[in-house]
Amino acid sequence: MTRDDGPVSSASRLRHGRWLLALVPLVLVGVAFFWWQGSEGAEAPEGAPEPASSPVSDPREVARAPAERGAAMAAEPAAPSLLSPEAREREARRELWQKRLERAKRSLESYVAATRYPPESRPSREHPDQMELAEPERTRPLSPKAAEDGTSDVQLRLKQDKVFVVGDESVLLSVACEDSRRTPRPCEVVSALAHEADHLVGAGGVPGVPVVFTDAGQGGDTVAGDGMITGRFQPSKQGFAMFSGTLRVDVRVRSGSLEDSAFFDVLYTPAPPATFTRRVREVVEAGSLDLYLSVQVRKAGRYVVSGRLDDEGGVPFASVSFNEELPEGAQEVKLNVFGKLIRDEAPTFPLTLRDVEGFLLKEMGDPDRELMVTLRGPVHTTREYSLQQFSDAEWRSPERDRYTNELEKDVMEAQKQLDAALKDTPAP
């Protein structure tokens, strides 16, 4: 008996064989494509993005990439760990002189900038705290022990309207008690005693003198019952007319159950060594504005005088000073307003000279000065000038030139050493 599926199976196998033969070229093409993609990936640098779907149109780009990568790697400096000891030493020397050169340049630039103007004529922005006369004010815990253990936050506020007192001048001393939020607290000055400062040689020769403090709106106290307790101390009238030096006023203050001591210091001169006459002569000379203050000198010696200058709107502009020897008799103190300072700061004229103070500097002893009576408030108002009337040249002096030359030598030496270190560096 003959089977019916024989011929059918042969035909079917034939058809399957033909399909397999047709798939062989497609498989070969796929293998070739994946092999080509893999070779491209091997040539790309590590971390590079995936290649585009279309191949590079110019094969020269592919050939050029390895050469460019090699050149870039050669241009990079070798890691320190790969350098020889001699190369590491040369690199360290180069870095050392590079840093020294930068430091020398900064020193030169800083010095030149800081000495553009003379020491006696400086912009107000350099020392804003010195543009007002000293009126010390400070706070401290009434009881440091109570503040430390947290049982009280009462603060003691101490203020005085001047530090330097001359002749018949007096000083106002104020005491107040407040908490950490500056809310007034009950306050009482139990006692106050003025005496010679303990550090002075021979202190104790003058007996202590009591000073009265009040909050009654009198005796120097401005507002009654405001919690600010004020005392007026006038050395010439309170037993110290012949004393010269530092006086201390000890006060004992009580607030509730707390009580402690504090003090004020005053530098007193019974008779001024020289007196300002308040006459001022102004002159434009050598590209600057000079203000000459008339002074009647009783004691010859080295005098230090300082003043403040405001522009037309009352804005602090500059501080001016004088530090020279003066003989006895009628003299003039020269306060120089440097030309370049005026050109650089461009203040609005007229300028106002105010709050002029001075003293005779003593070579030995304590205190080291004898005070002049301070000219408080406006002293002189200048005429109006244009900026073009003043010189834009920097200040020059033998000392400045000497220091500048030395700093320039430091720069040149560092540059020379750096150049030598760079030449000694071998080519990569």
C-alpha positions as CSV (number, residue, x, y, z in Angstrom):
1,M,0.0,0.0,0.0
2,T,1.3,3.3,-1.0
3,R,1.4,6.3,1.5
4,D,-0.3,9.5,0.3
5,D,2.0,12.0,2.2
6,G,5.3,11.0,0.6
7,P,5.3,13.4,-2.3
8,V,3.9,16.2,-0.2
9,S,6.8,15.8,2.4
10,S,9.4,16.0,-0.3
11,A,8.0,19.2,-1.8
12,S,7.7,20.8,1.6
13,R,11.4,20.0,2.4
14,L,12.4,21.5,-0.9
15,R,10.5,24.7,-0.2
16,H,12.1,25.0,3.3
17,G,15.6,24.6,1.9
18,R,15.1,27.4,-0.6
19,W,14.0,29.8,2.3
20,L,17.1,28.9,4.3
21,L,19.3,29.6,1.2
22,A,17.6,33.0,0.9
23,L,18.3,33.9,4.6
24,V,22.0,33.2,4.4
25,P,23.0,36.5,2.7
26,L,20.9,38.5,5.1
27,V,22.6,36.9,8.1
28,L,26.1,37.6,6.6
29,V,25.1,41.2,6.0
30,G,23.9,41.6,9.7
31,V,27.1,40.1,11.1
32,A,29.2,42.4,8.9
33,F,27.3,45.4,10.1
34,F,27.7,44.6,13.8
35,W,31.4,43.9,13.2
36,W,31.8,47.3,11.6
37,Q,29.9,49.0,14.6
38,G,32.2,47.2,17.1
39,S,35.4,48.4,15.3
40,E,34.1,52.0,15.3
41,G,33.4,51.8,19.0
42,A,36.9,50.5,19.7
43,E,38.5,53.5,18.0
44,A,36.4,56.1,19.9
45,P,38.0,57.7,23.0
46,E,36.8,56.5,26.4
47,G,33.7,58.3,27.5
48,A,32.9,59.6,24.0
49,P,29.2,59.8,22.9
50,E,27.6,57.1,20.9
51,P,28.2,57.4,17.1
52,A,25.5,58.8,14.8
53,S,23.2,56.4,13.0
54,S,24.9,57.2,9.7
55,P,28.6,56.4,9.1
56,V,31.2,59.1,8.6
57,S,31.1,60.3,5.1
58,D,34.9,61.1,4.9
59,P,37.2,58.2,6.0
60,R,40.1,60.7,6.4
61,E,38.4,62.0,9.6
62,V,38.5,58.5,11.1
63,A,42.1,58.1,10.1
64,R,43.1,61.5,11.6
65,A,41.5,61.0,15.0
66,P,44.2,58.7,16.5
67,A,47.0,61.1,15.5
68,E,45.2,64.1,17.0
69,R,44.6,62.2,20.3
70,G,48.3,61.4,20.5
71,A,49.4,65.0,20.0
72,A,47.0,66.2,22.7
73,M,48.3,63.6,25.2
74,A,51.9,64.7,24.4
75,A,51.0,68.3,25.1
76,E,49.7,67.6,28.5
77,P,52.3,67.8,31.4
78,A,53.3,64.5,32.8
79,A,51.8,63.7,36.2
80,P,54.1,64.5,39.2
81,S,54.4,60.8,40.0
82,L,55.8,60.2,36.5
83,L,58.5,62.9,36.7
84,S,62.0,62.1,37.6
85,P,63.4,63.6,40.9
86,E,65.3,66.2,38.9
87,A,62.1,67.2,37.0
88,R,60.1,67.4,40.2
89,E,62.8,69.7,41.7
90,R,62.7,72.0,38.6
91,E,58.9,72.1,38.8
92,A,59.0,72.9,42.5
93,R,61.5,75.7,41.9
94,R,59.3,77.2,39.1
95,E,56.2,77.2,41.4
96,L,58.2,78.8,44.2
97,W,59.4,81.7,42.2
98,Q,56.0,82.1,40.5
99,K,54.5,82.6,44.0
100,R,57.3,84.9,45.1
101,L,56.8,87.0,42.0
102,E,53.1,87.4,42.6
103,R,53.7,88.3,46.2
104,A,56.4,90.9,45.3
105,K,54.1,92.5,42.7
106,R,51.2,92.7,45.3
107,S,53.6,94.3,47.9
108,L,54.7,96.9,45.4
109,E,51.2,97.7,44.2
110,S,49.9,97.9,47.8
111,Y,52.7,100.2,48.9
112,V,52.3,102.6,45.9
113,A,48.6,102.8,46.3
114,A,48.8,103.4,50.1
115,T,51.3,106.2,49.7
116,R,49.7,108.2,46.8
117,Y,48.9,110.9,49.4
118,P,51.2,112.2,52.2
119,P,50.6,110.9,55.7
120,E,49.2,114.3,56.8
121,S,46.5,114.4,54.2
122,R,44.3,111.2,54.1
123,P,40.8,110.3,52.8
124,S,38.1,110.0,55.5
125,R,37.2,106.5,54.3
126,E,40.6,105.2,55.6
127,H,39.7,105.9,59.3
128,P,36.0,106.7,59.6
129,D,36.1,106.2,63.4
130,Q,38.6,109.1,63.6
131,M,36.3,111.6,61.9
132,E,34.6,112.5,65.1
133,L,36.0,113.6,68.5
134,A,36.2,110.9,71.0
135,E,33.1,110.4,73.1
136,P,33.6,106.9,74.6
137,E,30.5,104.8,75.3
138,R,30.6,101.2,76.4
139,T,28.5,98.5,78.0
140,R,29.3,95.7,80.4
141,P,27.4,93.4,82.7
142,L,26.6,95.1,86.0
143,S,27.5,91.8,87.7
144,P,29.8,89.6,85.6
145,K,29.2,86.6,87.9
146,A,25.4,86.9,87.6
147,A,25.7,87.3,83.8
148,E,27.9,84.2,83.7
149,D,25.5,81.9,85.6
150,G,22.5,83.4,83.8
151,T,20.7,84.8,86.9
152,S,20.7,88.4,85.6
153,D,21.0,90.2,82.2
154,V,21.4,93.8,83.6
155,Q,23.9,95.8,81.6
156,L,25.7,98.9,82.7
157,R,26.0,101.6,80.1
158,L,28.9,104.1,80.6
159,K,29.4,107.3,78.5
160,Q,31.6,110.4,78.7
161,D,31.4,113.5,76.4
162,K,35.2,113.9,76.2
163,V,38.4,112.2,77.2
164,F,40.8,115.2,77.1
165,V,40.2,118.1,79.5
166,V,42.2,121.3,79.6
167,G,42.2,124.2,82.1
168,D,38.7,125.0,83.3
169,E,36.9,122.5,81.0
170,S,34.6,119.9,82.6
171,V,33.5,116.4,81.5
172,L,30.0,114.9,81.7
173,L,29.9,111.3,82.9
174,S,26.7,109.2,82.4
175,V,25.6,105.9,83.9
176,A,22.5,103.9,83.0
177,C,21.2,100.3,83.7
178,E,19.3,98.3,81.1
179,D,18.6,94.7,80.2
180,S,19.7,92.8,77.1
181,R,16.8,94.4,75.1
182,R,18.0,97.8,76.2
183,T,15.0,98.3,78.4
184,P,15.8,100.7,81.3
185,R,16.2,99.1,84.7
186,P,16.3,100.7,88.1
187,C,19.7,102.3,88.6
188,E,21.4,104.1,91.4
189,V,25.0,105.5,91.8
190,V,25.8,104.6,95.3
191,S,29.1,106.5,95.3
192,A,31.6,108.2,93.0
193,L,35.2,109.3,93.7
194,A,37.7,111.1,91.5
195,H,41.4,110.4,92.2
196,E,44.8,110.1,90.5
197,A,45.1,107.0,88.3
198,D,46.7,104.2,90.2
199,H,49.3,103.5,87.5
200,L,50.9,106.9,87.8
201,V,54.2,107.2,89.7
202,G,53.6,108.8,93.1
203,A,49.8,108.4,92.8
204,G,47.9,109.2,96.0
205,G,49.4,112.6,96.6
206,V,46.1,114.3,96.0
207,P,43.1,113.0,98.1
208,G,40.1,111.6,96.3
209,V,37.2,114.0,95.7
210,P,33.5,112.9,95.5
211,V,31.5,113.5,92.3
212,V,27.8,114.0,92.4
213,F,25.6,112.0,90.0
214,T,21.9,113.0,89.5
215,D,18.9,112.2,87.3
216,A,17.1,115.4,88.3
217,G,17.7,117.4,85.0
218,Q,20.4,119.6,86.5
219,G,24.1,119.7,87.0
220,G,24.7,118.5,83.4
221,D,21.8,116.0,83.4
222,T,19.6,116.8,80.4
223,V,16.3,115.1,81.1
224,A,15.0,114.3,84.6
225,G,13.9,110.8,85.4
226,D,15.1,109.3,82.1
227,G,17.3,106.7,83.8
228,M,20.5,108.3,82.6
229,I,22.3,109.4,85.7
230,T,24.8,112.2,85.0
231,G,27.8,113.7,86.9
232,R,29.9,116.7,86.0
233,F,33.6,116.6,86.8
234,Q,35.7,119.8,86.6
235,P,39.2,119.0,87.7
236,S,40.4,122.6,88.1
237,K,37.5,123.4,90.5
238,Q,37.5,120.0,92.3
239,G,41.0,119.8,93.8
240,F,43.2,119.0,90.8
241,A,44.1,122.5,89.5
242,M,47.9,121.7,89.8
243,F,47.7,118.1,88.6
244,S,48.7,116.9,85.1
245,G,48.0,113.4,83.9
246,T,45.2,110.8,84.1
247,L,42.4,111.1,86.6
248,R,40.0,108.2,87.3
249,V,36.4,108.5,88.5
250,D,35.3,105.3,90.3
251,V,31.6,104.7,90.5
252,R,29.6,102.1,92.5
253,V,26.3,101.3,90.9
254,R,23.3,99.4,92.2
255,S,20.3,97.9,90.4
256,G,17.9,95.9,92.6
257,S,19.9,93.4,94.5
258,L,23.0,93.7,92.2
259,E,25.8,96.1,92.9
260,D,29.3,96.5,91.4
261,S,32.0,99.1,90.5
262,A,33.0,100.8,87.2
263,F,35.3,103.7,86.3
264,F,35.9,106.6,83.8
265,D,39.4,107.9,82.8
266,V,40.2,111.5,81.9
267,L,43.4,113.0,80.7
268,Y,43.9,116.4,82.2
269,T,46.2,119.3,81.5
270,P,45.9,122.3,83.9
271,A,47.4,124.9,81.5
272,P,47.7,124.5,77.7
273,P,51.2,124.8,76.2
274,A,49.8,126.6,73.1
275,T,46.5,128.2,72.1
276,F,44.6,128.3,68.8
277,T,43.6,131.8,67.8
278,R,40.9,130.6,65.3
279,R,42.5,132.6,62.5
280,V,43.0,130.6,59.3
281,R,44.8,131.6,56.1
282,E,44.2,129.5,52.9
283,V,46.6,129.3,50.0
284,V,46.7,127.2,46.8
285,E,50.4,126.3,46.3
286,A,52.3,123.4,44.7
287,G,49.0,122.0,43.4
288,S,47.5,121.6,46.8
289,L,45.3,123.6,49.2
290,D,47.1,124.7,52.4
291,L,45.3,125.9,55.5
292,Y,47.5,127.9,58.0
293,L,46.1,128.0,61.5
294,S,47.5,130.7,63.8
295,V,48.8,129.5,67.1
296,Q,50.2,131.2,70.1
297,V,53.0,129.0,71.5
298,R,53.9,129.2,75.2
299,K,56.2,126.1,75.3
300,A,58.5,125.3,72.4
301,G,58.5,121.7,71.2
302,R,57.0,119.2,68.8
303,Y,53.3,119.7,68.3
304,V,50.8,117.3,66.8
305,V,47.6,119.0,65.4
306,S,44.7,117.3,63.6
307,G,41.5,118.4,62.0
308,R,38.6,117.1,59.9
309,L,37.3,118.3,56.6
310,D,33.7,118.0,55.3
311,D,32.4,118.9,51.8
312,E,29.6,121.4,51.1
313,G,27.0,118.8,52.1
314,G,28.6,118.0,55.4
315,V,29.9,114.6,54.2
316,P,33.3,113.7,55.7
317,F,36.0,114.2,53.1
318,A,39.5,114.0,54.6
319,S,41.6,114.2,57.8
320,V,44.5,116.6,57.9
321,S,47.4,116.8,60.4
322,F,50.6,118.5,61.4
323,N,53.6,117.1,63.2
324,E,56.5,119.5,63.5
325,E,58.6,121.5,65.9
326,L,57.3,125.0,66.8
327,P,59.3,127.7,68.6
328,E,57.7,130.1,71.2
329,G,55.6,133.0,70.1
330,A,53.1,133.5,67.3
331,Q,53.3,130.7,64.8
332,E,51.3,129.0,62.0
333,V,50.3,125.3,61.7
334,K,50.1,124.2,58.1
335,L,47.3,121.7,57.3
336,N,47.8,120.4,53.8
337,V,44.9,119.2,51.7
338,F,46.8,117.3,49.0
339,G,46.0,118.1,45.4
340,K,45.7,114.5,44.2
341,L,43.4,113.7,47.1
342,I,41.1,116.5,46.0
343,R,41.2,115.3,42.4
344,D,40.5,111.6,43.3
345,E,37.8,112.2,45.9
346,A,36.2,115.2,44.0
347,P,34.5,116.9,47.0
348,T,32.0,119.7,46.5
349,F,33.4,123.0,47.5
350,P,33.5,124.9,49.8
351,L,35.1,122.6,52.4
352,T,34.7,123.1,56.1
353,L,37.5,122.5,58.6
354,R,36.1,121.4,62.0
355,D,37.0,119.8,65.3
356,V,40.7,120.7,65.5
357,E,42.7,119.3,68.4
358,G,46.4,119.4,69.3
359,F,49.0,118.7,71.9
360,L,52.7,119.1,72.8
361,L,54.4,115.8,72.5
362,K,56.7,115.1,75.5
363,E,59.9,113.0,75.1
364,M,59.7,111.5,78.6
365,G,57.2,111.0,81.4
366,D,53.6,110.0,81.9
367,P,51.5,111.4,80.4
368,D,53.4,111.8,77.1
369,R,51.6,115.0,76.1
370,E,50.3,118.4,77.2
371,L,46.9,119.2,75.7
372,M,45.7,122.2,73.8
373,V,42.1,123.3,74.1
374,T,40.1,121.6,71.3
375,L,38.3,123.8,68.7
376,R,34.9,122.0,68.6
377,G,32.6,122.5,65.6
378,P,33.3,124.5,62.4
379,V,36.5,126.4,62.4
380,H,36.9,127.6,58.8
381,T,35.1,127.5,55.5
382,T,37.2,127.6,52.3
383,R,36.6,129.4,49.1
384,E,35.2,127.6,46.1
385,Y,37.7,126.0,43.7
386,S,37.5,123.8,40.6
387,L,39.2,120.4,40.6
388,Q,41.5,121.5,37.7
389,Q,43.2,124.0,40.0
390,F,44.9,121.1,41.8
391,S,47.6,118.7,40.8
392,D,47.0,115.1,39.9
393,A,50.6,114.1,40.7
394,E,51.2,111.4,43.4
395,W,53.1,112.4,46.6
396,R,56.9,112.0,46.4
397,S,59.5,111.9,49.1
398,P,63.0,110.4,49.5
399,E,61.6,107.7,51.9
400,R,58.8,106.7,49.4
401,D,61.3,106.6,46.5
402,R,63.6,104.4,48.6
403,Y,61.0,101.9,49.6
404,T,59.5,101.8,46.0
405,N,62.9,101.1,44.6
406,E,63.5,98.2,47.0
407,L,60.2,96.7,46.2
408,E,60.8,97.0,42.5
409,K,64.1,95.2,43.0
410,D,62.2,92.4,44.7
411,V,59.9,92.1,41.6
412,M,62.8,92.1,39.2
413,E,64.8,89.5,41.2
414,A,61.7,87.2,41.4
415,Q,61.1,87.6,37.6
416,K,64.7,86.8,36.9
417,Q,64.7,83.6,39.0
418,L,61.4,82.5,37.4
419,D,62.7,83.0,33.9
420,A,65.8,81.0,34.8
421,A,63.6,78.2,36.2
422,L,61.4,78.2,33.1
423,K,64.4,77.9,30.8
424,D,65.7,75.0,32.8
425,T,62.4,73.1,32.3
426,P,63.0,70.4,29.7
427,A,60.7,70.1,26.6
428,P,57.9,67.5,26.9
